[in-house]
Amino acid sequence: HGIDNYDVSVVANSEDQAKVSFKEVFNTIDGNPKLEGSFDAWKAQIIGKGTNSVFKFQTSNAKTKDGGREGCVIYDETHEYEDRQIIDVFSGGLGKVANPREFFIGTNGFVRAGFYDKLEERSKAILSGENLNDRMFPFICKLDNPEEVKNEAMWEKANP
């Protein structure tokens, strides 16, 4: 939206995972003349020429990070976060640039009582109308397990 220095970081638990989203953006730019004219795309970062904004990937080791000046942080694989330590580090830099945003991407995963479960509870409270003052926009997708669908249909049939 034309905001100068609106840097974006993709944060994940491993460098390989953080690079997945970055590579998708890089590959979209690479070979597209319209996009190549607007971005300098390298393997480690992509720079928007018009705003001098940097898109890069980072790992989620909170001990080696310090809050930056990102305009946006995308947290990938949040189901593996045991706590919100890395979120606190990166969100500490938000607000230094106009229109800060955070995106949380994850699946239900295997870590229970971690950050993801708390985020899911918060999201459900918003969607159910319990917490209408929360400014988060939750977007939850669920892929149906055929066995769950079958069991649910059987339960509904038995309990009209």
Secondary structure, DSSP 8 states (H G I E B T S, - for coil): ---TT--EEEEESSHHHHHHHHHHHHHHHTT-HHHHTTEEE-SSEEEETTTTEEEEEEE--GGG------SEEEE--GGG-SSSHHHHHHHTTTTSSSS-EEEE-----S--SSHHHHHHHHHHHHHTTS-TT------------HHHHHHHHHHHHH--
